Every structure is written in structure tokens, then in C-alpha cells.
Amino acid sequence: MRQKAWFEAFLYIFNKHWDKVDNFRIDKYLMMVRYMFHDCLKFFKSTGYAEEDIEWLCDHLDELMSDAETAQGIPLQICDVFLPELCKVDSGVSLVLLQKLLQPFLTALSMSDSAVLKERIRIRIFEPLLESNVTMPDSSDESSDEDLTQVDGGKLSKRTRKEVSKLINTKYVFPAFNILIYAENAIFPQASAKPYLEKDQETVEAETAEGEEEKKDELFIREENRETVYDLYY
């Protein structure tokens, strides 16, 4: 489909040239990343989240985040925009679908050797999601206004302080999300997966090429990342 071809071209070009973007234009490119993911998720929603569409997106995210050369480029920006845009497009997404969409990030957290990427996934994907869906949103606007007044010295208008407060306290609430079920179905299986070795990946690739597709879905984890994945729940 043309929409997929356009999105693939966008990912390829941005990923290839991200390190060449200068500081004067970075905001424009960051905004385009946000717009593209918003429209991509909106398109998936309009088609009923077809299985092949979700698999296609997850495969591209897996490929981007597993590439050591680009792990600190556009994947970091994807981590920044993915959860907010998904919440805007469809906060009522089912837990099963949410688990599928989060799997590339959980896999990267398990398999990446990039400390920067793992930290960004943790603080921009999983911490906001887990915290927002176990804690009731805080509606104490007045106390937030007072704190912001102290910070900006009273230079901002009350309306502006409220908008800043709203951004700071944004919570990505997905009513269908259940941390206990998600932990049982995703976090714990990933955290208890087989230790990753280079020969394991070579074996999986060889067997997949021979037609044993089920091997592709076998879970692995770098031993140094195991505690980090467990800590998502604990």
C-alpha cells in the first residue's frame, strides 16, 4: 500500500541522515517524526488494526532498534513520541494490541547493548505507562501553579503556567491496560528468557531460512539486561 511505502521511505531516509541534521532544523524534523507516527497509528485504527499491519510496524521498529549504528539516532525520538501519539489516537486500545505494539520496545530493552537507548525506553515508554495506569491522575492544579510561579519568578501568565503544568503532569491512561496481566504475559516471559549468545542468533536465522518460522519468535535476553526488565514490574 502507498501509505506503508511512504512510511518505510520516511524511516529509511530519516534513519540514514539523522546525524546530519543541524541544530537549527532539528525541531522541524522531530515534529515530522511525531506527525508520521500519529498518522501511521491513525491509519491502523481506521483499518481495524489488521494483524499484518501491526506485524509490519513491529518488524520495522525491531530492525531500527537492533541496529547498533542507529540506536542513538531516530530510535530515541521514536521512544519520545510513540506513547503520547498512541494515547491521542486510541487510548481505548485493547490490552492484547497494546502488548503487541510495546513488544519491539521490550525486546530492545532486553537485547540492546546501548545504555542510552535502554534508558530512553525505560523512562519514555514503560515508566509513564506503568505509573499512569496504577495511580489516579492528580488534579491539584493550584499547588502546581504555585510551584511553577516560584520557578519562573512570576513572569509567566496564569494561563501559560496552567498549560506548562498540564504538559508536565500528562498521564497516558489506557483503560484496558492491566499491569498484572501485562507482567504475566510479557514482562516475566521476556525477563526469564534464554540468555542471549551470538551463536543463538545465528542458529535462529539459519533455521528461519529453512522454513522453521516458530524459531523466530523464541525469546532471548542479554544477561546484563535481565534485572532491568524485571524491575519494570517490581
Secondary structure per residue as TSV (DSSP state, phi and psi in degrees):
chain	resnum	aa	ss	phi	psi
A	1	M	-	360.0	152.2
A	2	R	H	-64.8	-35.7
A	3	Q	H	-62.0	-42.4
A	4	K	H	-67.8	-41.4
A	5	A	H	-61.8	-40.8
A	6	W	H	-64.0	-44.2
A	7	F	H	-67.0	-40.1
A	8	E	H	-61.9	-42.1
A	9	A	H	-64.2	-40.7
A	10	F	H	-59.7	-48.5
A	11	L	H	-62.2	-42.4
A	12	Y	H	-63.3	-49.5
A	13	I	H	-67.7	-45.5
A	14	F	H	-64.7	-39.6
A	15	N	H	-67.7	-38.8
A	16	K	H	-69.3	-37.5
A	17	H	H	-112.5	10.8
A	18	W	G	-59.3	-38.4
A	19	D	G	-72.2	-6.8
A	20	K	G	-99.2	-3.3
A	21	V	-	-73.7	129.0
A	22	D	-	-86.1	165.3
A	23	N	T	-64.3	-23.6
A	24	F	T	-76.6	-21.1
A	25	R	T	-115.2	0.9
A	26	I	H	-60.4	-38.7
A	27	D	H	-61.1	-38.0
A	28	K	H	-65.7	-41.0
A	29	Y	H	-71.6	-36.4
A	30	L	H	-63.0	-40.4
A	31	M	H	-65.8	-36.7
A	32	M	H	-66.2	-38.4
A	33	V	H	-58.0	-44.0
A	34	R	H	-63.2	-46.3
A	35	Y	H	-62.4	-41.9
A	36	M	H	-65.7	-42.2
A	37	F	H	-70.8	-34.1
A	38	H	H	-61.4	-48.6
A	39	D	H	-68.0	-35.0
A	40	C	H	-63.0	-47.9
A	41	L	H	-66.8	-36.4
A	42	K	H	-64.7	-39.8
A	43	F	H	-64.0	-43.5
A	44	F	H	-61.2	-40.2
A	45	K	H	-63.5	-40.2
A	46	S	H	-66.1	-23.4
A	47	T	T	-101.4	10.1
A	48	G	T	77.8	23.5
A	49	Y	-	53.0	60.2
A	50	A	-	-59.0	140.8
A	51	E	H	-55.7	-42.6
A	52	E	H	-67.7	-29.6
A	53	D	H	-69.9	-44.5
A	54	I	H	-64.7	-41.9
A	55	E	H	-63.7	-39.1
A	56	W	H	-61.9	-46.7
A	57	L	H	-64.7	-45.0
A	58	C	H	-64.0	-36.6
A	59	D	H	-62.9	-41.0
A	60	H	H	-68.5	-39.1
A	61	L	H	-66.7	-40.8
A	62	D	H	-58.9	-44.6
A	63	E	H	-64.0	-43.5
A	64	L	H	-63.1	-46.3
A	65	M	H	-80.3	-14.6
A	66	S	H	-91.4	-7.6
A	67	D	-	-84.7	111.6
A	68	A	T	-60.8	-30.6
A	69	E	T	-72.8	-26.0
A	70	T	T	-111.9	4.5
A	71	A	T	-60.9	-24.4
A	72	Q	T	-108.1	19.0
A	73	G	S	-108.1	-116.7
A	74	I	H	-62.7	-29.2
A	75	P	H	-56.8	-33.9
A	76	L	H	-64.4	-39.1
A	77	Q	H	-71.4	-34.0
A	78	I	H	-62.5	-40.7
A	79	C	H	-60.1	-36.0
A	80	D	H	-68.7	-35.4
A	81	V	H	-103.2	-19.1
A	82	F	H	-62.7	-52.7
A	83	L	H	-65.9	-46.7
A	84	P	H	-58.7	-41.9
A	85	E	H	-71.5	-36.1
A	86	L	H	-63.8	-40.2
A	87	C	H	-65.1	-37.9
A	88	K	H	-66.9	-42.2
A	89	V	H	-73.5	-45.3
A	90	D	H	-160.0	85.2
A	91	S	T	-72.0	-13.6
A	92	G	T	-92.2	16.7
A	93	V	-	-59.6	144.6
A	94	S	-	-69.8	158.5
A	95	L	H	-64.2	-38.4
A	96	V	H	-61.7	-45.6
A	97	L	H	-69.4	-39.2
A	98	L	H	-61.3	-40.1
A	99	Q	H	-61.8	-40.9
A	100	K	H	-65.1	-41.5
A	101	L	H	-69.4	-29.3
A	102	L	H	-84.1	-15.0
A	103	Q	H	-58.2	-40.8
A	104	P	H	-58.8	-35.6
A	105	F	H	-73.0	-38.3
A	106	L	H	-67.4	-38.9
A	107	T	H	-64.4	-44.1
A	108	A	H	-63.5	-39.0
A	109	L	H	-63.4	-30.2
A	110	S	H	-83.7	-33.0
A	111	M	H	-109.7	-18.0
A	112	S	-	-73.7	147.4
A	113	D	-	-107.0	12.5
A	114	S	-	-92.8	112.6
A	115	A	H	-63.6	-35.1
A	116	V	H	-66.0	-45.9
A	117	L	H	-65.6	-42.8
A	118	K	H	-63.3	-40.0
A	119	E	H	-65.7	-40.7
A	120	R	H	-66.8	-40.6
A	121	I	H	-62.3	-41.4
A	122	R	I	-66.6	-46.6
A	123	I	I	-86.9	-19.3
A	124	R	I	-107.9	-17.3
A	125	I	I	-111.5	-61.5
A	126	F	I	-83.4	-41.7
A	127	E	H	-62.4	-48.1
A	128	P	H	-62.1	-38.3
A	129	L	H	-66.4	-49.2
A	130	L	H	-68.9	-40.9
A	131	E	H	-69.3	-40.3
A	132	S	H	-69.3	-24.3
A	133	N	T	-104.4	11.5
A	134	V	T	-126.5	-8.4
A	135	T	S	-122.9	133.9
A	136	M	-	-65.5	138.1
A	137	P	-	-56.6	138.2
A	138	D	-	-83.6	122.5
A	139	S	-	-105.8	17.0
A	140	S	-	-81.5	75.5
A	141	D	H	-65.9	-34.1
A	142	E	H	-65.1	-44.5
A	143	S	H	-65.0	-35.2
A	144	S	H	-65.9	-40.6
A	145	D	H	-60.8	-41.3
A	146	E	H	-63.8	-42.7
A	147	D	H	-63.2	-44.4
A	148	L	H	-67.6	-32.1
A	149	T	H	-62.2	-41.5
A	150	Q	H	-65.2	-36.2
A	151	V	H	-71.9	-45.2
A	152	D	H	-92.3	3.7
A	153	G	T	71.3	17.2
A	154	G	T	79.5	13.0
A	155	K	-	-80.0	-27.4
A	156	L	S	-83.9	149.3
A	157	S	-	-71.8	162.3
A	158	K	H	-60.7	-39.4
A	159	R	H	-63.6	-43.7
A	160	T	H	-64.7	-40.3
A	161	R	H	-62.6	-35.9
A	162	K	H	-66.3	-39.4
A	163	E	H	-66.1	-41.4
A	164	V	H	-62.9	-43.6
A	165	S	H	-61.0	-39.9
A	166	K	H	-62.7	-41.1
A	167	L	H	-65.6	-43.7
A	168	I	H	-63.5	-39.6
A	169	N	T	-96.6	15.3
A	170	T	-	-58.6	132.0
A	171	K	-	-121.7	132.1
A	172	Y	-	-95.4	89.1
A	173	V	-	-95.2	123.0
A	174	F	-	-116.7	104.8
A	175	P	T	-54.7	-31.0
A	176	A	T	-80.6	-9.9
A	177	F	-	-75.5	133.6
A	178	N	-	-132.5	114.5
A	179	I	H	-62.5	-36.2
A	180	L	H	-65.7	-44.9
A	181	I	H	-68.6	-41.4
A	182	Y	H	-64.0	-40.7
A	183	A	I	-62.6	-43.4
A	184	E	I	-65.8	-39.2
A	185	N	I	-88.8	-22.9
A	186	A	I	-128.5	-55.0
A	187	I	I	-65.2	-52.3
A	188	F	H	-65.1	-44.0
A	189	P	H	-59.9	-38.7
A	190	Q	H	-70.0	-42.0
A	191	A	H	-68.2	-26.5
A	192	S	T	-101.7	15.6
A	193	A	S	-69.3	171.1
A	194	K	E	-63.6	142.6
A	195	P	E	-60.8	137.0
A	196	Y	-	-81.6	133.2
A	197	L	-	-131.7	151.7
A	198	E	H	-58.4	-37.1
A	199	K	H	-67.6	-26.9
A	200	D	H	-62.7	-45.2
A	201	Q	H	-63.4	-40.8
A	202	E	H	-63.4	-39.0
A	203	T	H	-66.2	-44.6
A	204	V	H	-60.4	-44.4
A	205	E	H	-64.1	-40.6
A	206	A	H	-66.5	-44.8
A	207	E	H	-70.4	-33.6
A	208	T	H	-65.3	-39.1
A	209	A	H	-64.2	-26.9
A	210	E	T	-85.4	-0.6
A	211	G	T	106.6	1.6
A	212	E	-	-90.1	77.0
A	213	E	G	-61.5	-29.5
A	214	E	G	-62.2	-25.3
A	215	K	G	-66.0	-26.3
A	216	K	G	-63.3	-30.2
A	217	D	G	-90.9	2.7
A	218	E	-	-67.5	136.5
A	219	L	-	-89.6	139.6
A	220	F	E	-133.6	160.7
A	221	I	E	-151.6	139.4
A	222	R	-	-71.3	136.0
A	223	E	G	-59.1	-34.4
A	224	E	G	-71.6	-13.6
A	225	N	G	-100.3	-4.8
A	226	R	H	-61.8	-46.3
A	227	E	H	-64.7	-36.2
A	228	T	H	-61.4	-41.0
A	229	V	H	-70.1	-42.7
A	230	Y	H	-58.6	-38.4
A	231	D	T	-66.7	-15.3
A	232	L	T	-59.6	-32.6
A	233	Y	T	-95.6	-43.8
A	234	Y	-	-81.3	360.0
